Amino acid sequence: MGEAASAILFACSYNSVRSPMAEALLKHFHGRRLWVQSVGVHKGEPDPFAAAAMDEIGIDISRHRPKSFAELDDSSYDLVIPLSPEAQHHAVEMTRTMACAVEFWNIFDPSLVEGSRDRRLDAYRQVRDELERRILARFPLASHTD
């Protein structure tokens, strides 16, 4: 499914929904075995719906503070996973002179959904669950044969 990676950067448009969810999920499943960060093309604002959807599965992202590509303090990644077309363009540009793979996962932006709180939160849950499926497929949990 792809090369092993130990330093992963998730990127989306504002680093307030999709990429922080992905970062938190990967950290939840793999802990300190992988170095994971997230970033946005633009610096967004924390999203309470993203925090609520993640809190439902016991993962706290309420302290996440969005940052942009320009604020990255490191560029030593094995893999960049952009989650929006806009982030894909920035990831390709950033990695042009790096030995770093880019895997584009086009993930729907749930902040575009309008309507009741329940309808909006359901869209965030769907994105959370899709990210979880993709993360577990790309970064499988180690089988224990002790």
Helices and strands as residue ranges (DSSP letters): E 7-12, H 18-30, G 31-33, E 35-40, H 48-55, G 69-71, E 79-82, H 85-94, E 101-102, G 110-112, H 117-138
